[in-house]
Amino acid sequence: MAAAEDQIIYALISRGSDVLAEHTERTGNFETVTRQLLKRIPPENKMMSYVYPKEKYVFHYIVNDGITYLCMADEGFGRTIPFRFLDDLKNKFKSTFGERAKTAIAYAFNPDFQGVIRRTMEAANDPRNTTYRSSDNKISDINREIESTKTTVLESIEKVLDR
């Protein structure tokens, strides 16, 4: 895939500010920005996106049962595919680790789950992959939930980090 295409760049799974697993193939300050953002994400079940205008990225996240599933994508990638990716990642993570995520230490699952994040990210970034781009019922349901969720708001990340 060409580097110029919009895509998901970084993903992590955390409990509060403790990162349990993460993956990226790029370097940049987004890991630092993400750590600051994680400290401000409330533990309630929620879906949200934050724009990082300096770099033209958007951070998307889902919090479910106290676990945060977060990704950073190019601003032009939209919201549908990143939220489908996060939902897929959440299901894979929960089926693999279940309740262990609630007591694990930081990076405990990185050796076992980093490859899963990488493969899932590659699938989501592949324009030929219809799993993330089709309109089958499950994905349509997720899309409707994303679009209708009142707590899903685009907000400047700078405002959040200033709080």
C-alpha positions in Angstrom: 0.0 0.0 0.0 1.3 3.4 -0.9 2.3 5.6 2.1 0.4 8.5 0.6 -3.0 6.7 1.2 -5.0 7.5 4.3 -4.9 4.8 6.8 -4.8 3.7 10.5 -1.3 4.4 11.7 -1.3 3.4 15.4 -3.4 1.3 17.7 -3.4 0.4 21.3 -5.4 -1.3 24.0 -5.2 0.1 27.6 -6.8 0.0 31.0 -6.7 3.6 32.0 -3.3 4.9 31.2 -1.7 1.4 31.4 -1.0 0.3 27.8 -1.6 -3.5 27.6 -0.7 -3.9 23.9 0.1 -1.5 21.0 1.4 -1.5 17.4 2.7 1.0 14.9 5.1 0.9 12.0 5.9 4.6 12.1 7.7 6.9 14.5 6.4 10.2 15.8 5.2 12.0 18.8 1.8 10.4 18.6 2.8 7.9 21.3 3.4 10.8 23.7 0.2 12.5 22.7 -1.7 9.2 23.1 -0.3 8.8 26.7 -1.6 12.3 27.6 -5.0 11.5 26.0 -5.3 8.2 27.8 -5.1 10.0 31.1 -8.2 12.1 30.2 -10.4 9.3 28.8 -13.1 8.5 31.3 -13.7 4.8 32.1 -17.3 4.8 31.1 -18.4 2.9 28.0 -18.1 5.4 25.2 -17.0 6.0 21.6 -15.4 9.3 20.6 -13.0 10.9 18.1 -10.5 13.7 18.7 -8.9 15.7 15.9 -5.1 16.4 16.2 -5.0 19.3 13.8 -1.2 19.9 13.9 -0.5 16.6 12.2 -3.9 16.1 10.5 -4.6 12.9 12.5 -7.7 11.8 14.3 -7.7 9.6 17.4 -10.7 7.3 17.7 -11.5 5.3 20.7 -14.0 2.9 22.2 -14.2 2.2 26.0 -15.8 -1.0 26.9 -15.8 -2.6 30.4 -13.0 -0.3 31.5 -10.7 -1.2 28.6 -9.8 1.4 26.0 -9.3 0.5 22.3 -7.7 3.4 20.6 -6.4 4.1 17.1 -4.9 7.0 15.3 -5.7 7.5 11.6 -5.1 10.0 8.9 -7.7 12.7 9.0 -9.0 11.8 5.5 -9.7 8.2 6.5 -13.0 9.0 8.0 -14.6 7.4 11.0 -16.4 4.3 9.8 -13.4 2.1 9.1 -11.5 3.1 12.2 -14.5 2.3 14.4 -15.1 -1.0 12.6 -11.4 -1.8 13.2 -11.7 -0.9 16.9 -14.8 -3.1 17.3 -13.0 -6.0 15.6 -9.9 -5.4 17.8 -12.1 -5.3 20.9 -13.8 -8.6 20.0 -10.5 -10.3 19.3 -8.9 -9.0 22.5 -11.8 -9.9 24.7 -12.0 -13.4 23.3 -8.3 -13.9 23.8 -7.8 -12.4 27.2 -11.2 -11.9 28.8 -11.2 -10.8 32.4 -7.3 -11.0 32.6 -7.2 -7.5 31.1 -8.7 -6.0 34.3 -5.6 -7.0 36.4 -2.8 -7.2 33.9 0.4 -5.1 34.2 1.4 -2.6 31.5 2.5 -4.3 28.2 1.6 -7.7 29.6 -0.2 -8.7 26.3 2.1 -7.0 23.9 4.1 -10.1 23.0 1.0 -12.1 22.3 -1.3 -9.5 20.8 0.9 -7.0 18.9 0.8 -9.3 15.9 -3.0 -9.4 16.0 -3.1 -5.6 16.1 -0.7 -5.5 13.2 -2.7 -8.0 11.1 -6.0 -6.4 11.9 -4.6 -2.9 11.0 -3.3 -4.2 7.7 -6.7 -5.7 6.9 -8.4 -2.4 7.8 -6.0 -0.4 5.7 -6.3 -2.7 2.6 -8.7 -1.0 0.2 -9.6 -4.4 -1.3 -10.7 -5.9 2.0 -14.5 -5.8 2.0 -14.8 -6.7 5.7 -14.2 -3.1 6.7 -15.9 -1.6 3.6 -18.9 -3.8 3.0 -22.4 -3.1 4.2 -23.3 -6.4 5.7 -25.8 -6.4 8.6 -23.3 -6.5 11.5 -21.1 -3.8 10.0 -24.2 -1.7 9.1 -25.4 -2.1 12.7 -22.0 -0.9 14.0 -22.0 2.0 11.5 -25.5 3.1 12.6 -24.4 2.9 16.2 -21.4 5.0 15.5 -23.3 7.6 13.6 -26.1 7.8 16.1 -24.1 7.8 19.3 -24.5 11.3 20.8 -21.3 10.9 22.7 -19.3 10.5 19.6 -18.1 14.1 19.0 -15.1 15.5 17.1 -13.3 17.8 19.4 -9.9 19.4 19.1 -7.3 17.3 21.0 -5.6 20.5 21.9 -8.6 21.5 24.0 -8.6 18.1 25.8 -4.9 18.2 26.5 -5.2 21.7 27.9 -7.7 20.6 30.5 
